[in-house]
Amino acid sequence: MASIKVVLRNKKNKDGTSSIALRFIQNRKSSYTHIGHSIEEKYWDEKNSCVKKSHPNSARLNNLILKKLAEATDKVLEMEGNKTHVTAKSIKKGLKAKQQSSFFAQAAIYLDNLKQSGKYNRYSADKPRVERFREFLKGEDIYFSDINMALLSRFQAYLKGTRKISERTVVNHLVVIRSVFSQAIKGNATEAKYYPFGKDQIRIKFPESVKLSLSIEELKKMENVELPAGSYMDHARNLWLIAFYFAGMRVSDLLRLRWSDFSNERLYYAMGKNAKAGSLKLPEKSVALLEKYKDKKRSEDDLVFHHLRTVKDMDNLFEVQQKISNATKSIDAALEKVAAAAKIKKKITMHIARHTFGNLSGDKIPIQMLQKLYRHTSITTTIAYQSQFIHKDTVLDY
């Protein structure tokens, strides 16, 4: 068994105190982990490895030392019982996991990682989900070892009953908790044995949903409705139709379009979601709409649309996504007015353009071609996506 001893480090801190630490020795190799407290050397009883009674907080510090020593001994016994290779470094790593097993500390790291990666949409969606879990726990932090099936079942009931949240949104909350758990396990901040998801535990399954789309008749109404020329409603309608003509292009890719992406009557671009590149022949109707924006081109940039022109650094993905999110809200609000003007009763958003293309093209375009148009990595993703639409015997006579 590894040798474990409580010691006072020789190296002095700036205030003249020395740190109390656990020293592990295995195969003549030493490793130290501090217990988080320092004292002056005169208060240390080296013979008994404890704080002298003359120190004002000796009782509290000695109790802490005994607790840390017991945790370290238990960890060594656990590792040896599991036939894990025991080293001074592995013991220290195991104890570090216990010391950092607070859920909300790890959740803060998870959210910061999203922010640093430029994932504004996930950050803005997941942050309130973390806060709802904190709210459920009445503001208290919690250790990963205490997050079990019973607790998560109560959390689900709380979201549905008290918060009146939909089944799909409840699942999204569980996904965030699972993501923080996985990060903590990977970073040795907790142990895999506490993971409450998977077989015979909490299983995450997204409820089936029907993707709403416009019919061909409603699509024609969108194209033909009279709107004030140059108005924001007209601009929103143009964006929606261009997204539809470009095989249901996502609004995040649409607003990033540059004039340099067009060449020889084709559009060349890499989809932001998975960076898959490809090209698309420009439909005639899209060319006519794009012509409206050529006279608005600014010499200092190459962007087709104006929404991202205030972004100072297009490599700042977090700011770019934030701008796109804000712009999408404004566009969707304008589309509600367009729907009213066109006498369309369905709620229209930019994402409905993608659904409409999927619904109207599903029976007319081979699945392999749809995979390329959607930029899906796997054809099974395309099949699953298309299965969510109800295809009618309609003809895409465009």
N, C-alpha and C positions, 0 to 999 in steps of 0.2 A: 504493500500500500504506500501511496505517496506520503511524504512527510509534510505536515502542515503546522505552521507556527505563527503566532502573533508577534510582530516586531515593531520597533520604532525605527523608521528609515533614518539613515545617517545624514542624508541631504537635507539641508535647512531650507525652509520656505523664506520668502521675503520678510515676513514678520518675525522671523527667528524661531518659529515652531517647527516641529517635524511631524510627518504624516504617520498615522498608525496604519499598518498594512498586514495582510496575510501573506506569508511567504510559502510557496509550494516548491518542494524539491522532489523530482522524479528522475531517476537515472542520472543523478548528479547535476541536473539542469534546474535552475531556479526561475521562478516567475513571481511577480508581486501584483496584488490588487489592493488598492486603498479602500478603507471602510468609510471614507468621507469626512474624517475628523483629524485634527492636528492638535498637538499639545507641546508645551515646553519640555525639554529633555529632563528637567529636574522633577517632573511629575511622573516619570515612567519607571516602573518596577521591572527591570530587565529579567530578574530571576524568576518572577512569577508571571511574566508577560501580561501585565495589567497596569491600570492607572492607579497611582497612589491615592490614598484616602485624603491626602492634603489638597487634592484638586477639587474645586467646588462642584464639579459635575462627575465625580469619580463613579458613583453608583450607576448613573445612566450610561456612561461610556463603557463601563465594564459589562453591563447587561448587553449592550450593542455588540461588544467584542465576542461575548459568548454566543450570541445569536449568529453572527457571521461565521464563527468557527464551526458551529453546528451545521450550518448550511453547506459549508465547504466539505465537511466530513460526509454529510449525506450525499453530496454530489459525487464524491469519489466512490462511495459504496454503490451508488446507482450505476455509475459508468462501469465499474468492475463487474457488477451483477449482470449488466447487459453485454458483457465481454467487449466493451468499447476500449480502444487503445487509450490508455491513460497517460497523459503527459502534463507537465506543469502548465503548458500553454492551453491544453484542452480543458483543464479544470477551471482556469481563469475565464475561458470563453463560456463555459457552462454557467458559471456564476454570473457573468455579465448578462446572460439571457434572463436570469431571474431578476436582476436589478433593473432591467429595462422592459419589464413585461406589462407596462401600463398601456392600455389600449389607446387612449387619447394622445399620448406622447407619440405613439407610432402613427396615429391618424394625422397628426400635424406634419410628420415627415412625408407621409403619403400625399397629402394635399400640396405640400411644397414641391415635391417631385413633379406633380402634374403642372404646377405653375412654371417651374424651371424648364419643363419640356414643351412649353407653349400650348398646352392643352386647356385652353380657356373654357370650352364648352363642358368638358368633364369636371374641371375644377369648380365652375359655377354651379353645376348640378350636384356634385358630390359633397361640397362643403355644407349645405343645409341638411343633407342626409346624415352627416356625422353629428350635426347639432341636434337633430331630432333624436338620435340615439342617446346623446347626453341629456336631453330633456326628459326622455323616458327614465333615465337613471337618476333623475332629480338633481342633475348637476354634478354628481359624483363621478370620479374616475373609476376604472375597473381593471382588474388583471385579466389577461387572456385565459388563465386557468378557470376563471369564474364565468366565462361566456360559454354556456352550454345550450343543449336543445331546449330545455325548459325556459331559460331566459329568453332565447330568441323567439320561441313560440308566444311568450307573453308580449314581446316587442311587436310581433306581427299583429296580435290582437289589439294592442294599443294604437297602432297606425290605422287599422281598419275601423275600430270603434271610436276612439277619442279624436283622432286626426281626420277621419273620414277619407282616407287615401285609397285610391284604386288598387286592385290586385297587382297590376303591372308595376306601379310605383312602389308598392311594398317589396316586390322582388328586387327592384333597383336598390333599395336600402340594404337588403341582405347581400347583394353583390358587392357593395362598398365595404361592408364588414368583412366579407370573404377576402377582398383584395388587401385590406389592411392586415388581416391574419396571415395571408400568404407572404406579404412583405416582411412581417415580423419573424416568421419562420425562416425565411431565406436569410435574414440579417441576424439570426441567432438571438432575437429579442424574446422569443418564446419557443416552446417545443411542439413538435408535430403532433404529439399525443393529445394536445388540447384542441386540435382542429375539429370544429363541430359540424363540418359540412361533408357531404358525400353519402356513400352507402350506409344504410341503417341510421343515418343522422339527418340533419337538415338538408333537404335536396332542393336545389334551386331550379325551378322550371317556369319559363315565361309562358303566360297564358296566350292562347291563340287569339289573333286579332285579324280583323278584316281591314285591308287597306282601302281607304276611300279614294275614288278617282272620278273624273268627269267622263260623261258619255261623249260620243262624237257630236251629238246635237248641242250639248253644253259647251264643248270645245269650240264649235263654230260660233256660238254666242260670244265667247271670249274674244274671238278674232274680229267679229263684226260690230260689237257694241260701240256706239259713238261716245267718245270721251273728249274732254277739252284738250286740244292739241298742246303739247308741251307741259301738261300738268303732271303732277306726281302720280296720279292714278294711271295716266297714259304710260308713264315710265314703268310703273309696277307691272302693268299688263304686258308691256314689251318684254320685260325681264322674264316673266312667267312663260310667255310663248317661246322665247329663245331657248329657255331651259328645256321646254318640251321638245322643240325641234332638234335640239342637241342630245337626243336620246335620254331625256330626263336628267340632265346635268344638275349636280348639286349646286345650291346657291353659293356655297363656299368656293367652288371652282369658277362659277360664273362671274363673281365679282372680282376674281383675280385675273380674268382674261386680259391679255395684252394684244395689241394690233400685230405684234411680231409673231403671235401664235398662229396667224393665218397666212397660208401660202398656197398658191396654185389651186384655189377654190376648195381648200381643205383646212380643217382646224387641227392643230397639233398641240396636245397638252398632256401633262401628267396629273392624274387625279390626286388631290390632296390627301384623301383618306388612306390610300395604300401605295401612293407614288407610282402606280402603274401608268405607263405612257402608251399613247396610241394616237390615231388620227381618225377624223370623221369628215366625210364629204359634206360640204355645206348645202343644206336644203335651200331651195329658192326663196322660201318664205323667210328664212333666217337672214339671208343676204339683204332683203328689202328692209328689215328692221334694223340691222346693223348700220346701214347707210345713214340712218337718222342720227347716229352718234359720231360719224366721221368728222363733221364740222365742229364738234365739241372737243376734238382731240387737242391736248395741250402739248406744247413743244418740250416741256420739261419732263414729261412722263409718257409712258406707252400704254397706260391703262385704258381699256375700252369704256368703262363706267367710272363715275366720280367717287364712289363710296370709300375707297381706300387711299385717295389722294392726299389725305392729311396725315397718313402714317409716315413717320420720319424714317423708319428702318423696316423694310419689308421682311427682313430676316428675323425680326422680333415676332415670333409666331404667336405669343400670348396676346400682344397688342393687336395683331392682325385678326385673330379669331374674335377678340372682343369687339372690334369694329364691325366685323361681319355679323356677329350676333345682334348688335344694336341696329345695324342696317336692316337685317332680316325682319326684326320686329316692326320697323317702320313700313317696310314693303308689304308685309302681311296685313298690316292695318289698312293700307291703301287697297289691297286686294279684296278686302271685305266690302269696300265701297264699289269696287269694280263688279263684284258678284251681284250686288244689289242693283246696279245700273243695268246689268245684263240679264236680270231676272233669273239668276241661278240661286237656288235655295241652299245648296251645299256650301259649307265653309271652305274657302279657297285659301291655301297657303302656298309658298314657294315649293314646299316638299310635295304637294299634291301634283305638281307638274311631273315629277318622277313617277308617282303612282299611276298617273293618267297614261304616260307612255307605256308603262309596264302592262296596264290593263288592255289598252287598245292594240298593242303590238304583239302580245303574247301568242295569239293564234296565227299571226301572219309572218313572223320572223323566226327562222331556225334558232333553236336554243343556243347553239354554238356562237351564232352571230350576236345574240343578246348578251352572252357572256362577255364578248369583246366590247360591246357598246357600254355595258355597265361597268367594265373594268374589274369584274370579279376574278379573284385568284383561282377559285375552284368552280367548276360547272355545277357542282351540287349546291353551291350557294345560290346560283342563278335559278336552279330548279325549285329550291325552297322559296325563293323570293317570288317567283311567278305563281307558285301554288296558292299564294295568298289572295290572288285575284279571281273573280268569277268572269270567265270569258264568254261573251255572247257571240252569236253568229252575225257579227258586224263586219263591214269591209272598211279598211283604212284607205279611203279613196283620196289620198293626198297627192 
